Amino acid sequence: MARHTDPDEARAVETLGAAVREARRRLGLSVQALSEKAGVSFGLVSQLERGMGNPSLQSIHRLAAALGVPAGQLLDEPVGELAVVTAAKRHVMPPAADIPLSAQATRELLTPRGESMLQLIRSTLPPGFSNEPHPFRHIGTETVTVESGVLIVAQGDRRVELNAGDTVTYGCSEAHWWANGSDGVTVVVGAVTPFER
């Protein structure tokens, strides 16, 4: 007896396959090169890119790591021509596991979750916030504007202090960190693109 395919399942595999193919091509990788880098079979990648197969969660995570994107991004529906993210539908990015919640920034993604070329993130930094012990380092360019409060941004040996209305742009491949320079809450909006300056 033929197995009936769940339409939602089939659409999810097609979405995943298209995202893998787009990310692979953007990196200039062949199917073979991606399969070797991710440690999965050539057949799995080839089938997946054609919208077929049933990859395990482990395989999806391996592919995401090899492509340098979050696994969730591969599973999101592609962004359409006009994509609206209402205030109520903002995705709150997960907190770090090793830092108390009261000391962490709340990071809201203002762009659609499936958007990979540009992300707009609104961060609310509590008094005393600093991620100096855990600096960020990734490929890309970031622009940050302070809505309210004072933001200290450090990149390598350079350090700047920004007040409300000030903006800074920097390359992300060098270690960088933020700190709240005010006694109250500091709110910033930052745009991140995977392209280096």
N, C-alpha and C positions, 0 to 999 in steps of 0.2 A: 504494500500500500504506500502511495506517495506521501511524503511528509509535507504538511501545509506550513508555509513560512508565515510567521507573524509579520504583518506589514510594518509595524513600528520597529521590530528587530532588524528587518531588511533595510529600512531607512537609516537606522543608526549605523549599520555596517557601511552603507554607501557614504554617509557623512564622514565617518572615520577614514575610509579609503581615500576620499577626495582630499581630506586634510593632510593625510600622510603624503600623497602624491605631490600636492602643492608645496609642502615644506621640503620634501626631498629635492624637487626641482629647483627651489629657491637656493638650496645649498649646493646645487650642482652635483648631486650624488646620483649614481646609477642605482637600479634596484639591487644589484649584486653588492655594491658598496654599502648601501644602507643595511642590507640583511647581515653582512659581516660585522658592521659597526654595532648593530643592535644585538647580535648574537641570536638571531632568529633565522628560520629557513627562507631561502629565496622564494619558494612556492608560497609561503605565508604572505610575504609582502606583495608578490605579484597578484595573488588572488584578492587580497584586501583592496588593492588599488583598483581592481575591477568590480568592487562592491560585493565580493563573495567571501565566504568563509565565516568562521566563528572564533576569532582570536581570543586567547585567554587574557585576563587582566594583567598578568605578568608580561605577556608579549606586548601589550599596549604600553605599559610602563617602560619597557626596554626600547621600544620604538621612539617614544616621547623623549627619553634621555638621549638617544642617538641623534635626534633632530633638534635638541636643545629647547624644547617647549614643554610646558606643563601637560600632563596626560589629559587633564580636563579640557584643555584647549582643543585637543584632537577630537574630543567627543561632542563639542558644541556644534549647534547648527551654524552653517555659514551665514555671515552677515549679508543682509540684502542691500539694495540701493539706498534705502532710507530706514535707518534703525533707531528707534527711540528707546531710551532707558529711563523710565519714570523714577522719581525719587523713591517710591515704594519698592521698586524692583532692582535697586542697586545691589550688586553682589559685594558682600563684606568679605574681604580676603582673610583667610585663616590666620590666627595668631601663631606666634612662635611657641613651641612647646616648653622651652626651658626658661621662660621669663614670666613673672607674675602678670596677670591680665591688667592690673591697675597701673603697671609701668609701661604698658604697650600702647602703640599708636593704633587707632582705629583706621583701617584703610578700606575705602569704598571705591570700587571700580565703576567709573561713570560711563565708559564705553562698553559696547556689547562684549560678552565673554568670548565670543568666537572671533573677535577682531585680533589679528596678530601683528599688523603693521604699525598700529598706534594704540596706546593705552592712556587713558586719562584717569588719574587716581586722586581722590580727595582724602587727605590724611589729617586726622585730629590728634595732636600730640599732647598728652597730659603734662602737668607741671613736673619738672625733673626728668623728662624723657631724654634719653640718649641711647643710640645704638652703636656708640663708639666701640664697645667690646665685641660687637658682631657686625662689622662693616659689610656693605654690599659690594659685589664685583661681578659684572656680567657684560655681555656685548650690548652696545647700544648708546643712545644719547638721551639725556633727560633735561627737561626744562621745568623749573619749579617757581611758582609765584606764591608769595605769602598773602593770604587773605586777612589774617589777623594774628597778632602776637609777634614774636621774634624767632627767626629760624637761624641756627648756626649750621652751615654746610662745610664739611671738610672733605677734600679730595687730595689724597697723598699728603704732601707737606703744606698745601694751601688751605686757608680757612677764611670764610667770609661770614659776616653777620647781616641778615636781611630783615628789614622791617616791613610792615604792611604795604603792599603795592610793589615791592621789590621783586625782581626775577633773576634767576641764575640759570645758566645752561652749561652742562659739562658732559664729557665722555664718561661712560660707566665702566670701561674696562680697567680703570685704575680704582683701587679700593676707596670707597667714600662712605660717609656717615652723616647723620643729622643729630641735632640736639635742640631741645626747646630752650631758647634763651630768655624766656619771660617767666614771671611768677605765676601766670595763668595758663590757660589753654592756648596753643598755637595751631592755626588751621592753614594748611597749604594745599594747593592744587598742582599736581605735576603731570607732565606728558612724557611718555617714554616710547621711543621707537627703537627697533632692533638695528638700525643703521648707525655706524660710528661717525663722529664728526670728522 
